[in-house]
Amino acid sequence: MTITKGLQPAVSPSPGAGPADNRRWAALAVLCVSLLIVTLDTTVLNVVLPTLVRRLGATTTELQWIVDAYVIVFAGLLLVVGSVADRVGRKRTFLAGLVLFAAGSTWAAFSGSVGVLIAARASMGIGGALIMPSTLSIITQMFSKVAERQRAIGFWAGTSGVGIALGPIIAGLLLAHFWWGSVFLINVPVAAIGFCCAMPLVPDSKDPAALAPDFAGALLSVAGIALLLWAIIEAPVRGWTSARVIAAGLAGLAVLSCFVIWERHSSHPMLNLNFFRRREFSGAIGSVGMCTVGLYGALFVLTQFLQFDLGYTPLQAGIRVLPAAGAIAVVAPLSALLQRSVGARLTTAAGLLIVGTGLWQVSLATASATYASIVSGMVLLGIGAGLVIPAATASVMGSVPLQNTGVGSATNGTVLQLGGALGVAIIGSLLSTRYSGKMTAALAPYHVPHSIMQVILGSVGGALGVAARLGGTLGVELEQVARSSFVSGMDLGMRTGAALAIAGAVLAVVVIPGWPGRGSNRG
């Protein structure tokens, strides 16, 4: 049954979708381990960003594209992939995703330029889009009881936390012994192990009445997201009032409006807009997006702060991100217990308030800040995300019919990734705008050559490189100004993320139903 028939009674899973209990939990383990390559990729890449500045000469804007090229494709395809998984089989879609992700990772590892790396990252987004919704929809099919499903989703979300925690450490270790491309090759053995174990253990299921995938909707969503993010990311370089930036932003909003109109009138939409009339669905979706704006945006900035401003090596920086990532891994499996006690509304709202508090605490950093002055904020960020993501995800998955779990999980994953992309774009662009403005004002009396000025304004890493080559008193002064400007931009981005998280908490209180136990895949 397709998403357009979402309000009809649920169909039974196909044979093989209900393995014995011991096999169900073994299959869950396989799915969670395979999901690691998607979550590992996020924090592994964040730690390597400063290295890409040094090795490939990437600017801050190019770093944002290296991160978001993956997410644009990932988020844009998730919804149509959910429909494909419902139609052709969730296990087959999952296995295909592992193969494509491994291939894209290999291409990224051997990229010789920023442009090639951005293209390779986009190709990895296709594999990620096939993997994530398939894992969650298979889990929802295997665990039909609400309590078991919440527990399983808690482990699923906890795996994301483990990936976030392991990513910085693995990246640091690899960069200490190998070239930067090795951080992408780590995905290949994980994908191979997941593929081999999934073949005998993971059950298949599909919706025998599913309609054809909505490729027109997918094209509109990818184009709209890409145009909107292009405007946000390029604005600091081209100017926020640039005609091209304004035109791209307006075009992106127009295309996304066309996407909504198309989905509303299509005979086989990839997104049932009627689902958003359900408070547990729309409120939870919005909360996930607000949470990941702060989480992904903060990780994008903090890994650069730890290396460029505090002078840590990639491995040292990876270890120091561990408290935030580890908090997600520890708290996420416990979120289901709290949700059953006080309900999704209070669990999600509390988590978003904690996220906002953590971001605000980090935003108090100064140019003379130490690691000790920001670690408590990082821990709060992890605790809050560990509460929000599984609670909101369980609310989303519990509010859609069982036969539409592929599309339901894809919608959840789309908003999660899109929130992350917007976090990197918004917080990164605010940082870049503030940094460029302060550096331009500080260097105006010195008449710096244009080519060197472009390197300095491109990223704090570029400025520090120029300062090191310059040496002497001027080099020291340039280094101090660059670090101070970067921290000022970071603080502005973090405060913005904090405001959005607090707004998300208010949204959760107003929209999400307040009593425990809501959501059981109603027909």
Residue pairs with C-beta under 8 A, 6 or more apart in sequence:
1 8
1 10
1 11
1 207
1 209
1 210
1 401
1 403
1 404
2 83
2 86
2 207
2 209
2 210
2 211
2 268
2 404
3 83
3 86
3 269
3 270
3 271
3 272
3 275
3 404
3 407
4 211
4 267
4 268
4 269
4 272
5 209
6 272
6 274
6 275
6 400
6 401
6 404
7 274
7 401
7 523
8 401
8 523
9 401
9 523
10 401
10 402
10 403
10 521
10 523
11 207
11 208
11 209
11 402
11 403
13 141
13 205
13 402
14 204
14 205
14 206
14 208
16 203
16 204
16 205
17 141
17 142
17 203
17 204
17 205
18 24
18 142
18 203
19 27
19 142
19 203
23 201
24 142
24 143
26 201
27 138
27 142
27 198
27 201
27 202
27 203
28 139
28 142
28 152
28 155
28 156
30 194
30 197
30 198
30 201
30 202
31 94
31 135
31 138
31 139
31 156
31 198
31 202
32 135
32 155
32 156
32 158
32 159
33 159
33 190
33 193
33 194
33 197
34 94
34 98
34 131
34 135
34 190
34 191
34 194
34 195
34 198
35 131
35 132
35 135
35 156
35 159
35 160
35 163
36 159
36 162
36 163
36 166
36 190
37 98
37 101
37 105
37 131
37 163
37 187
37 190
37 191
37 194
38 101
38 128
38 131
38 132
38 163
39 159
39 160
39 161
39 162
39 163
39 164
39 167
40 163
40 166
40 167
40 170
40 186
40 187
40 190
41 70
41 105
41 124
41 128
41 167
41 184
41 187
42 163
42 164
42 167
42 296
42 299
42 420
43 163
43 164
43 165
43 166
43 167
43 168
43 171
43 299
43 303
43 321
43 325
44 167
44 168
44 170
44 171
44 183
44 184
44 186
45 66
45 67
45 171
45 183
46 67
46 167
46 168
46 171
46 299
46 300
46 303
46 321
47 167
47 168
47 171
47 172
47 175
47 183
47 303
47 314
47 317
47 318
47 321
48 171
48 175
48 180
48 183
48 314
49 58
49 63
49 66
49 67
49 300
49 303
49 304
50 303
50 304
50 307
50 308
50 314
50 461
51 175
51 180
51 314
52 58
52 63
52 66
52 114
52 117
52 180
53 59
53 63
53 459
53 461
53 462
54 461
54 465
55 180
56 113
56 114
56 117
57 114
57 462
58 66
58 114
58 459
59 237
59 458
59 459
59 462
60 236
60 428
60 431
60 432
60 435
60 458
60 459
60 460
61 233
61 234
61 236
61 237
61 432
61 458
62 114
62 118
63 300
63 428
63 459
64 233
64 300
64 424
64 425
64 428
64 429
65 118
65 233
66 114
66 117
66 118
66 121
67 121
67 300
67 421
67 424
68 229
68 233
68 421
68 424
68 425
69 118
69 119
69 121
69 122
69 125
70 121
70 122
70 124
70 125
70 128
71 125
71 417
71 418
71 420
71 421
71 424
72 122
72 125
72 222
72 225
72 226
72 229
72 421
73 122
73 123
73 125
73 126
73 129
73 222
74 125
74 126
74 128
74 129
74 132
74 417
75 129
75 221
75 225
75 413
75 414
75 417
75 418
75 421
76 129
76 218
76 221
76 222
76 225
76 226
77 125
77 126
77 129
77 218
77 222
78 129
78 132
78 133
78 410
78 411
78 413
78 414
78 417
79 214
79 217
79 218
79 221
79 270
79 271
79 407
79 410
79 411
79 414
80 213
80 214
80 215
80 217
80 218
80 270
80 410
81 93
81 129
81 130
81 133
81 134
81 410
82 133
82 137
82 270
82 406
82 407
82 408
82 409
82 410
82 411
83 210
83 211
83 213
83 214
83 268
83 270
83 406
83 407
83 410
84 93
84 213
84 406
85 93
85 94
85 130
85 133
85 134
85 137
85 206
85 406
85 410
86 137
86 206
86 207
86 210
86 403
86 404
86 405
86 406
86 407
87 206
87 207
87 210
87 211
87 212
87 213
88 206
89 204
89 205
89 206
90 134
90 137
90 138
90 141
90 204
90 205
90 206
90 406
91 134
91 138
91 198
91 202
91 203
91 204
91 205
92 204
93 130
93 134
94 130
94 131
94 134
94 135
94 138
94 198
94 202
95 195
95 198
95 199
96 130
97 127
97 128
97 129
97 130
97 131
97 132
97 134
98 127
98 131
98 191
98 194
98 195
98 198
99 127
99 191
99 195
100 123
100 126
100 127
100 130
101 124
101 127
101 128
101 130
101 131
101 187
101 191
102 127
102 187
102 188
102 191
102 192
103 123
103 127
104 120
104 121
104 123
104 124
104 125
104 126
104 127
105 124
105 184
105 185
105 187
105 188
105 191
106 184
106 185
106 188
107 120
107 123
108 117
108 120
108 121
108 124
108 181
108 184
109 181
109 182
109 183
109 184
109 185
110 181
111 117
111 119
111 120
111 181
120 184
132 409
132 410
132 413
133 406
133 407
133 409
133 410
133 413
134 406
134 409
135 156
135 409
136 153
136 156
136 393
136 397
136 405
136 409
136 412
136 413
137 205
137 405
137 406
137 408
137 409
137 410
138 202
138 203
138 205
139 149
139 152
139 153
139 156
140 149
140 153
140 397
140 402
140 405
140 408
140 409
140 521
141 203
141 205
141 402
141 405
142 152
142 203
143 149
143 151
143 152
144 402
144 521
146 398
146 517
146 519
146 520
147 340
149 394
149 397
149 398
150 336
150 339
150 340
150 390
150 394
150 398
151 333
151 336
153 336
153 390
153 393
153 394
153 397
154 332
154 333
154 334
154 335
154 336
154 390
154 394
155 333
156 390
156 393
157 332
157 333
157 335
157 386
157 389
157 390
157 393
158 328
158 329
158 332
158 333
158 386
158 390
160 328
160 332
160 389
161 325
161 326
161 327
161 328
161 329
161 330
161 331
161 332
161 382
161 385
161 386
162 329
164 299
164 324
164 325
164 328
164 329
165 322
165 325
165 326
165 328
165 329
166 325
167 318
167 325
168 303
168 317
168 318
168 319
168 321
168 322
168 325
169 315
169 318
169 319
169 322
170 183
170 186
170 318
171 183
171 314
171 318
172 313
172 314
172 315
172 316
172 317
172 318
172 319
173 315
173 318
174 182
174 183
174 186
175 182
175 183
175 314
175 315
176 313
176 314
176 315
207 403
207 404
207 406
209 403
211 267
211 268
212 268
213 268
213 270
214 263
214 266
214 268
214 269
214 270
216 262
216 266
217 259
217 262
217 263
217 266
217 269
217 270
217 271
218 270
220 255
220 256
220 258
220 259
220 262
221 256
221 259
223 252
223 255
224 252
224 253
224 254
224 255
224 256
224 258
224 259
225 252
225 256
225 418
225 421
226 252
227 248
227 249
227 251
227 252
227 255
228 248
228 249
228 252
228 253
228 256
229 252
229 421
229 422
229 425
230 248
230 252
231 245
231 246
231 248
231 249
231 252
232 249
232 422
232 425
232 426
232 429
233 425
233 428
233 429
234 244
234 245
234 248
235 242
235 245
235 429
235 433
236 429
236 432
236 433
236 436
237 432
238 244
238 245
239 245
240 433
260 273
262 269
263 269
263 270
263 271
263 273
264 273
270 407
270 410
271 407
271 411
272 404
272 407
275 281
275 282
275 399
275 400
275 408
275 411
276 282
276 285
278 399
279 511
279 512
279 513
280 344
280 395
280 396
280 398
280 399
280 512
280 513
280 518
280 519
281 395
281 396
281 399
281 400
282 511
283 345
283 348
283 395
283 507
283 508
283 510
283 511
283 512
284 344
284 348
284 391
284 392
284 393
284 395
284 396
284 399
284 412
284 508
284 512
285 392
285 396
285 411
285 412
285 415
286 415
286 504
286 507
286 508
286 511
287 348
287 352
287 388
287 392
287 504
287 507
287 508
287 512
288 388
288 389
288 392
288 393
288 396
288 412
288 415
288 416
288 419
289 415
289 416
289 418
289 419
289 422
289 504
290 352
290 419
290 500
290 501
290 503
290 504
290 507
291 351
291 352
291 355
291 384
291 385
291 388
291 389
291 392
291 419
291 501
291 504
292 385
292 389
292 415
292 416
292 417
292 419
292 420
292 423
293 419
293 420
293 422
293 423
293 426
293 427
293 497
293 500
293 501
294 355
294 356
294 359
294 381
294 423
294 497
294 498
294 500
294 501
295 355
295 381
295 385
295 420
295 423
296 419
296 420
296 421
296 423
296 424
297 420
297 423
297 424
297 426
297 427
297 428
297 493
297 497
298 359
298 362
298 378
298 381
298 423
298 427
298 494
298 497
299 321
299 324
300 423
300 424
300 427
300 428
301 427
301 428
301 431
301 490
301 493
301 494
302 321
302 324
302 362
302 374
302 378
303 317
303 321
304 460
304 461
304 486
305 365
305 486
305 487
305 490
306 312
306 316
306 317
306 320
306 321
306 371
307 313
307 314
307 317
308 460
308 461
308 464
308 483
308 486
309 367
309 369
309 460
309 483
309 486
309 487
310 370
310 371
312 320
320 371
320 375
321 378
323 375
323 378
323 379
323 382
324 378
324 379
324 381
324 382
325 382
326 382
327 379
327 381
327 382
327 383
327 385
327 386
328 382
328 383
328 385
328 386
328 389
329 386
330 386
331 382
331 383
331 386
331 387
332 386
332 387
332 389
332 390
333 390
334 386
335 347
335 351
335 386
335 387
335 389
335 390
335 391
336 390
336 391
336 394
338 347
338 387
338 391
339 347
339 390
339 391
339 394
339 516
340 516
340 517
341 516
342 516
343 512
343 513
343 514
343 515
343 516
343 517
343 518
344 391
344 392
344 394
344 395
344 512
344 513
344 516
344 518
344 519
345 508
345 509
345 512
345 513
345 514
346 514
347 387
347 388
347 391
348 387
348 388
348 391
348 392
348 395
348 505
348 508
348 512
349 505
349 506
349 508
349 509
349 512
350 384
350 387
350 505
351 383
351 384
351 385
351 386
351 387
351 388
351 391
352 384
352 388
352 501
352 502
352 504
352 505
352 508
353 384
353 501
353 502
353 505
354 380
354 381
354 383
354 384
354 387
355 380
355 381
355 384
355 385
355 388
355 498
355 501
356 384
356 497
356 498
356 499
356 501
356 502
356 505
357 377
357 380
357 384
357 498
358 376
358 377
358 378
358 379
358 380
358 381
358 382
358 383
358 384
359 377
359 381
359 494
359 495
359 497
359 498
359 501
360 377
360 494
360 495
360 498
361 374
361 376
361 377
361 380
362 374
362 377
362 378
362 381
362 490
362 494
363 490
363 491
363 492
363 494
363 495
363 498
364 373
364 491
365 373
365 374
365 487
365 490
365 491
366 487
367 480
367 483
367 484
367 487
369 487
384 501
389 416
392 412
393 412
394 519
395 512
395 518
395 519
396 408
396 409
396 411
396 412
397 405
397 408
397 409
397 412
397 519
397 521
398 518
398 519
398 520
398 521
399 408
399 518
399 519
399 521
399 522
400 407
400 408
400 521
401 521
401 522
401 523
402 521
405 521
423 497
426 493
426 496
426 497
427 493
427 494
427 496
427 497
428 493
430 489
430 492
430 493
430 496
431 486
431 489
431 490
431 492
431 493
432 489
433 489
434 485
434 488
434 489
434 492
435 457
435 460
435 485
435 486
435 488
435 489
436 457
438 481
438 484
438 485
438 488
438 489
439 456
439 457
439 463
439 481
439 482
439 485
440 457
442 481
442 485
443 453
443 456
443 481
448 456
452 466
455 462
455 463
455 465
455 466
456 462
456 463
456 466
456 478
456 482
457 463
460 482
460 483
460 485
460 486
463 478
463 479
463 482
464 479
464 482
464 483
466 478
467 475
467 476
467 478
467 479
467 482
468 475
468 479
469 475
470 478
